Amino acid sequence: MSQLDNEQLVDDRQEFSALGEKIIDVNNPDIQAQKELAPDVVESNIVASNIVASEQGNASNELNNELNEAEPQKTQQHVYVCQYRTCKKDGAEKVLAAFLAEDLPNVIVSECGCLGLCGSGPMIVVEPDDVYYWRVRASEVAAIAEHHLRGGEPIPSMLHPRVHPDPQQFRSGN
């Protein structure tokens, strides 16, 4: 390897280090060749790369700690709206559209297939709460969004009776 090739490799490594490249593979044959020709330069590049990686990691950890202290993480909820035949016939498309129109941070709204409770639709399930609402109308979506998704309180009168035989278990304080 010529001196020019070696200088180019060293320049390339410095450029990667400047961009925050976190890993220099010290077992790479090119690096081994550079170490033989200019061991001080290669070692300084490796050290610089490790310092940059360490500083980036520390800054990232500090930012994550600040964010976690500033606002506790809320478990993301997922609303599944059945779009299978019976539910669809009963207005599930409008229910899905109403959920999608709501401003619901930390909530994913998705359509799903049959939930196995045909004739009770439109059906929705809220996870991870494992709450099943039945015969949901588009006009009721705002109440579910306000009370359950934002307020954390399921609406007992709308819960499916076969899945939730004791809807009072969801009352505040229980």
ABEGO torsion letter per residue (X at the ends): XBAAAAAAAAAAAAAAAAAGBABBBAABAAAAAAAAABAAAAAAAAAAAAAAAAAAAAAAAAAAAAAAAABBBBBBBBBBBBABAAAAAAGAAAAAAAAAABBBBGBBBBBBBBAGABGAOBBBBBOAAGBBBBGBBAAAAAAAAAAAAAAGBBBAAABBAAABABAAAABBGX
